[in-house]
Amino acid sequence: MKKKKIFKEILRYICLTLTMFLSAVSYNLFLNPNKIISGGTNGLSIIIEKVLGIDPAIFILLFSAIVLIFSFIVLGVETSSSSIVAILIYPFFISITSGISSLSYLQADDKLLVGIFAGIISGFVIGTVCKMGFSQGGLVQISQMISKIFKLSIAKVNFVLNALILGLGVFVFGLSSALLGIIVLFISSIVADKILLGISSNKSFLIMTDKDEKVKHFIEKKLGYGVTCLVKDQDVTNDERKVLMTVIPTRDYYKLTDGIKKIDKNAFYVVTDSYQLEGRI
């Protein structure tokens, strides 16, 4: 069993390495040569290279490392440590693949087609990295920190930060660059959602556990979502049984399932797609 677990961990890191390499190739083949500002650390690095002349690999490494330090303070070691490997290997891959853009037979004239493929690859990378339980760090961690400090939605914070980067892109490279960036963001979000389980943007959980208070605390305090006790009943032994219900964004599916397993290995839960969410529970 231990060997199987070690092999599974090795496989996770191999998959992460290959995914980060694919992302670096996409950056140097599609995003940077065409100055497509699609938000995130990648978009910011392209702007910084144009304005200050700083090598993208160096900027991404330094920027992500600084964000990681603050993340350890604000979000804690457990949450922040999942991004360490990606932060180290991604700039390295960007550096060693930087010459790929000069290969004439790999250059494409149709920027819209380039944006579509860049969006597909970006979504695949984001979805795969999250599904494996890792994080790419950078802007995502900034969104998480702001969300925790000011009690704001991570999605809204991330949207505002990406919008600011797109705005800078308009100022530095013009409107067409930002419009292509929006296309990349839109496509990548769709692809990432498909990879991250199902076709809906939210998941509904029904959870039965003997440690309901701890699970409820984890969902409300750690993840920041509402929980309600849907059913109270008694089994044949007269022990009280509780069923917790919560609805979370698909992107946090694995955070919740991993959290439940850590709290109660014997917990029983059912997950369904949620296509519309209104009000609070």
Residue pairs with C-beta under 8 A, 6 or more apart in sequence:
12 132
12 133
12 134
13 85
15 128
15 132
16 85
16 86
16 89
16 129
16 132
16 134
17 89
19 124
19 125
19 128
19 129
20 86
20 89
20 90
20 93
20 125
21 93
21 97
22 121
22 124
22 125
23 90
23 93
23 121
23 122
23 125
24 90
24 93
24 94
24 96
24 97
25 93
25 97
25 100
26 117
26 118
26 121
26 122
26 125
27 42
27 56
27 94
27 97
28 94
28 97
28 98
28 99
28 100
28 101
29 97
29 100
29 101
29 106
30 36
30 114
30 115
30 117
30 118
30 121
31 38
31 42
31 43
31 46
31 118
31 184
32 46
32 49
32 56
32 101
33 101
33 107
34 111
34 114
34 115
34 177
34 180
35 46
35 50
35 173
35 177
36 43
36 46
36 111
36 114
36 115
36 118
36 177
36 180
36 181
36 184
37 43
37 46
37 47
37 165
37 166
37 168
37 169
37 172
37 173
37 177
37 178
37 180
37 181
38 118
38 119
38 122
38 180
38 181
38 182
38 184
38 185
38 188
39 139
39 161
39 162
39 163
39 165
39 166
39 181
39 185
40 138
40 139
40 140
40 162
40 165
41 60
41 63
41 64
41 136
41 137
41 138
41 139
42 60
43 162
43 165
43 166
43 169
43 181
44 59
44 63
44 139
44 165
44 168
45 56
45 59
45 60
45 63
46 56
46 169
47 165
47 168
47 169
47 172
47 173
48 54
48 56
48 59
49 55
49 56
49 59
50 172
50 173
51 172
55 95
56 94
56 98
57 91
57 92
57 94
57 95
57 98
58 91
60 90
60 91
60 94
60 138
61 87
61 88
61 91
63 138
64 83
64 87
64 90
64 91
64 137
64 138
65 87
67 137
67 138
67 141
67 142
68 80
68 83
68 84
68 87
68 137
68 141
70 145
71 79
71 80
71 83
71 137
71 141
71 144
71 145
72 80
74 145
74 148
74 149
75 141
75 144
75 145
75 148
79 144
80 141
82 133
82 134
82 135
83 134
83 135
83 136
83 137
83 140
83 141
85 134
86 129
86 134
86 135
86 136
86 137
87 136
87 137
87 138
90 136
100 106
101 107
108 114
111 176
111 180
112 180
112 183
114 180
115 180
115 181
115 183
115 184
115 187
116 183
116 187
118 184
119 183
119 184
119 185
119 186
119 187
119 188
119 191
120 187
120 188
120 191
122 184
122 187
122 188
122 191
122 192
123 187
123 188
123 189
123 190
123 191
123 192
123 193
123 194
123 195
124 191
124 192
124 195
125 136
126 136
126 188
126 191
126 192
127 191
127 192
127 193
127 194
127 195
127 196
128 195
129 135
129 136
130 192
130 196
130 251
130 254
131 195
131 196
131 197
131 254
133 254
133 258
135 141
139 158
139 161
139 162
139 165
140 158
142 161
143 154
143 157
143 158
143 161
144 154
146 152
146 157
147 153
147 154
147 157
147 224
148 224
151 224
154 224
155 249
162 185
166 178
166 181
166 182
167 178
169 177
169 178
169 181
170 177
170 178
192 251
193 199
193 201
193 250
193 251
196 250
196 251
196 253
196 254
197 203
197 250
197 253
198 250
198 273
199 273
200 250
200 273
200 274
200 275
201 249
201 250
202 247
202 248
202 249
202 250
202 273
202 274
202 275
202 277
203 247
203 248
203 249
203 250
203 253
203 271
203 272
203 273
203 274
204 245
204 246
204 247
204 271
204 272
204 273
204 274
205 244
205 245
205 246
205 247
205 248
205 256
205 269
205 270
205 271
206 230
206 243
206 244
206 245
206 269
206 270
207 215
207 243
207 244
207 245
207 246
207 260
207 267
207 268
207 269
208 241
208 242
208 243
208 244
208 267
208 268
208 269
209 215
209 242
209 244
209 260
209 263
209 264
209 266
209 267
209 268
209 269
210 264
210 266
210 267
211 263
211 264
211 267
212 229
212 242
212 244
214 263
214 264
215 244
215 259
215 260
215 263
215 264
215 267
216 227
216 244
218 259
218 260
218 263
219 225
219 227
219 244
219 246
219 248
219 256
219 259
220 226
220 227
222 259
223 248
223 252
223 255
223 256
223 259
225 246
225 247
225 248
225 252
226 246
226 247
226 280
226 281
227 244
227 245
227 246
227 281
228 244
228 245
228 246
228 281
229 242
229 243
229 244
229 245
230 243
230 244
230 245
231 241
231 242
231 243
232 240
232 241
232 242
233 240
233 241
234 240
234 241
235 241
245 281
246 256
246 281
247 274
247 277
247 281
248 256
253 271
257 269
257 271
260 267
260 269
261 267
